[in-house]
Amino acid sequence: MSKALEGVRILDFTHVQSGPTCTQLLAWFGADVIKVERAGEGDATRGQLRDIPGVDSLYFTMLNHNKRSITLDTKKPRGKKVLDSLIKTCDVLVENFAPGALDRMGITWAHIQELNPRMIVASVKGFGPGKYEHCKVYENVAQCAGGAASTTGFEDGPPVVTGAQIGDSGTGLHLALGIVAALYQRNSTGRGQQVLAPMQDAVLNLCRVKMRDQQRLERTGTMHEYPQYPDGKFGDAVPRAGNASGGGQPGSILKCKGWETDPNAYIYFITQGAVWPAVCKVIGEEGWIDDEAYATPAARLLHLKPIFARIEQWTMTKTKFEAMDILNQYDIPCGPILSMKEIAADPSLRETGTIVEVDHPTRGKYLTVGNPIKMSDSPTEVTRSPLLGEHTDEVLMQLGYTASDVAALRADGVI
Ligand code: COA
């Protein structure tokens, strides 16, 4: 079966997490992704957080599936020539170097345009133009600068970063969309363009609802779905909301049976307005259905703490899975707090290819997260990440280099 991005060639100049997540997605959609790595060491993540000595780390393997790898010293004149040949024959160059690094290599936008006016140049940077544009940025810096940390955590605690890599993987996703849109536009204009996804902006985009709340707060001085209401005080910026549900349907994380010893024996429980009578029946508080202190969503917002405390008395008598089974019979929206161990063993996620077992020549079998986007005409087969420089000879020969050219480049440490 064909693939959505078949025929698209990507010069993948990415490293660490944000860029590699983007190019991995493009590879899963069928693009030929050629990862260019520094001769000798390669992407730094190959050696980071290693669990097996001398073997590519899971950090690397889980972000670089379905790619080819070549090593190239792009700072040597002959290395730059190879890079120029790649620029001429690829459709997209993706990079996430520190600001200015590509220009310092001599790979300016003008140079690329001269070689290949159809090329799309896509970049992740920490910040867009402005006072921080020259800064190097990692995941948690972006979470802090994009508004996620100041709005995450409990009201009486410090800012908190989330385990979801919204700064790195989140920005990679944004960039992938920009690239696909630019490829589509090129069909009519014939021209490439520059695509930029700053990590601060991508995190802010994911925190859009908190910017909504900032303006609500400034207008009204309060927000009824926040735990600060009705007893606490609001300041002049959006506060941390703990585990309160962000939308109009109040929710909370509640203890389940076994919480004393199992750190994940919890359930997320949403008291959706439509199922309020069912919630009352399940927890044995039928009297609340018509009690005017509880009967309407607005009235309930004044009593969320005692309401969730009462529901928790019920959830603590059930395991999270028993509670799920019962609540689902009544269409009450809820979700178990799943550990990574539980998710890794989930049969449905295995069935759909979202969790995949991959074989690797030096590591052996390992689990990875496959393509979360499912397309009926472009199925994803997850293949292992490349060894460092595994495809150098193959790619150079496709570019027209002979075996003796390749040997000479290798002897000079260019590849
Ligand atoms: N051949 C020769 N030199 C190479 C090369 C190659 N194949 N690949 C990279 N290099 C060089 C670069 O040109 C750069 O040289 P320079 O400093 O002389 O210009 C150097 O390697 C280091 O690159 P840099 O990007 O600065 O790496 P770093 O390890 O110092 O910084 C980041 C890492 C992630 C902080 C930085 O790349 C960054 O801020 N990127 C943008 C934001 C981002 O993506 N962050 C999230 C990462 S998950």
Residues whose N, C-alpha, C, O or C-beta is under 5 A from the ligand:
A	BS01	COA	H15 V16 Q17 S18 V36 E37 R38 A39 L72 D73 T74 K75 N96 F97 A98 A101 R104 V124 K125 G126 C135 K136 V137 Y138 E139 D168
